[in-house]
Amino acid sequence: MGTSAQLSVIIGKIRKFCEARDWSQFHDSKNLAISLQLEASEVLELFQWTQDNQIKPGSEDKLAAELADVFYWTLMLADKHGIDLMAALEQKMVENEAKYPIDKAKGSSAKYTEL
């Protein structure tokens, strides 16, 4: 099964999960975006007050769970707007390759407008 097909299966499971609980009524774009941001903040929280930019010791399972939450809300928001995430990611990579050519960007953290 290809990645797009796998995403379709996962999105179907998410829809079924939400429909069974009558939660779709709460899933407008604003609330989905807020939920995505809140979960992304929980990922960041795992690194708060750590030394050497490392995750808090013993937090690997928590990181996996929070990343899954970010993925969940990303899928929900994309589904709400009919966005094919695989196609969008492929297009974004094409754009990034043009913005960050190897000869200018290699080894640099500069934004493309500063290369």
Phi, psi and omega in degrees: 000130179286168183299317179297320179294320178297318178298321179298320179295315180297316179298320176299319178295319179296314179302312181299316179302311182290319180297321180297335182256002182057042181265347183303332179298338182264353190264057172281167186302318181300312182293325176295317179295320177297314179299320177299314180295318179298317180292322177297324177295326178292330173295312180300323181301330180295340180259353183296137176063027178259160178266148175056030176056031180264154176291151178303134181306136179079010184258011183299318178294322178295320177299315179300317180294318181291321176296323177297321177297318178298316179298316179304307183290330174296314178298318180298315181292318178297317179298319179303326184255010177067030182269128173275102185297324180295316178294320180296319179293318178300316179296319180296322178295322176299315179296318180295323178298323178287322181287327186237070179296143184306316184297338179256327189262343185301123179078005182247142175260008182292146175293153184304332180286349182250001181283000000 
